[in-house]
Amino acid sequence: MSSHKLPISSLTKEAEVAVLAVPKETLELICAKPAQYLVGDLAAQSLISLHLLDAFPQDKIVGEEDTTELRKNDGLRSKVVQLVNDGFGKGRSEAGSWAEGQTWSEEELWTIDPIDGTLGFLRKEQYAVCLALIVDGQVELGVLACPNLGTNSRPIETADYKRLSLPASIPSSSIRFLESVESSHSAHGIQARIGALLGVPENTSLRMDSQAKYGCLGRGEGGA
């Protein structure tokens, strides 16, 4: 565990494990097969799951990726197992049960989206690795890793944290809309009309895939 104190007063162990489970080896796994992102997707989900179960063996995990193909495709399973063993370093050579959580718990469970923003990932643009802890139906902890977003918040290779804060309000001239790249995911035309009514400068929208948008919002790079 890091010797640096997290800027929170509760769920500190869960937060440290979550932060350590997402970066470095996990991101390397995701990028290992960019043309076959399913391999990296499943391997990253499995690796995060193993890190969590190693620290919290009783916790339940729900992963976004369906492991049906993993169970029936020997070639895919072999690639994923090899990547996970290389990343986890504890000789876990069996694949299947730890790759996808299947039990909903009303008390405590983790949810994982190993690659949020698949199109952005394939374009080598923005994507995010997302992990959350849900306790009694409420989200209590979230980790958002955005490898291509830059290092203004916390570089993944360090353990230095800083608290992010947003101003109570910002002038319309400083607002930037944070939108999805795909028009099917975002009403670009409607948002442009809203921007015009508010006096937001034209052509200043920041478009990107995935929840990396919320990372930008948290750093003050947007406003809407």
C-alpha positions, 0 to 999 in steps of 0.5 A, a space after each residue: 500500500 502507498 504511504 501517502 495519505 488519501 484525502 478521505 476519512 472513510 473507506 480508506 482501505 477500499 480506496 487504496 486497493 481500488 486505486 492500486 487495482 486500476 493503473 499500471 499493469 491493468 492499463 498495460 493489459 488493455 493496450 496489449 492487444 489494441 486491434 483485439 480489444 476484447 482480449 485486453 478488456 477481459 484481461 483487465 476486468 479479470 486483473 482488477 477482480 483478482 486485486 479486489 478479491 485478494 484484499 476483500 475475498 468476501 466481496 461480490 464483483 459485477 463486471 461489464 464484460 460477458 465471459 460467455 465467449 471466454 468460457 467456450 473459446 480456448 484460444 481467447 481464454 489462453 491469451 487472457 489467462 497469460 496476460 492476467 498471470 503476467 500482470 497479477 504475479 501470483 500464479 492464478 492460471 485458472 480462468 472463468 469464475 473470477 472473470 465476471 461477477 454474477 451475484 448481486 449483493 444488497 450489502 457491498 459489491 464492486 462494479 467494473 467497466 474495464 474499457 469505457 469508450 471503446 471507439 475512443 480506445 480504438 482511435 487511440 483517443 479518450 477512454 476510461 477504466 471505471 471502478 465503483 464500490 456500492 454499499 447498500 445500493 449507494 455508490 460510496 467510492 469511485 475510481 476513474 482512470 483516464 490514461 490519455 487525459 493528461 496528468 494534471 490530477 494525479 499521474 498514475 506512476 505516482 502516489 501524490 493526490 490532490 483534492 479537486 474543487 469546482 467554482 460555485 459558478 462560472 461566466 458564460 464566456 468561460 463555459 465549454 460543453 463536454 460532449 460525446 464524439 458520437 452524435 448518437 450519444 450526444 445532442 450536438 445540435 440542441 446543445 449548440 442552441 442552448 449555448 447560443 442562448 447562454 452566450 457560450 462562445 461558438 465552436 468551443 465544445 470539447 468532444 471526447 469518448 467515455 467518462 473521461 469527460 467527468 475527469 475534465 469537468 472535475 478539473 474545471 475544464 468545462 462547465 456543462 
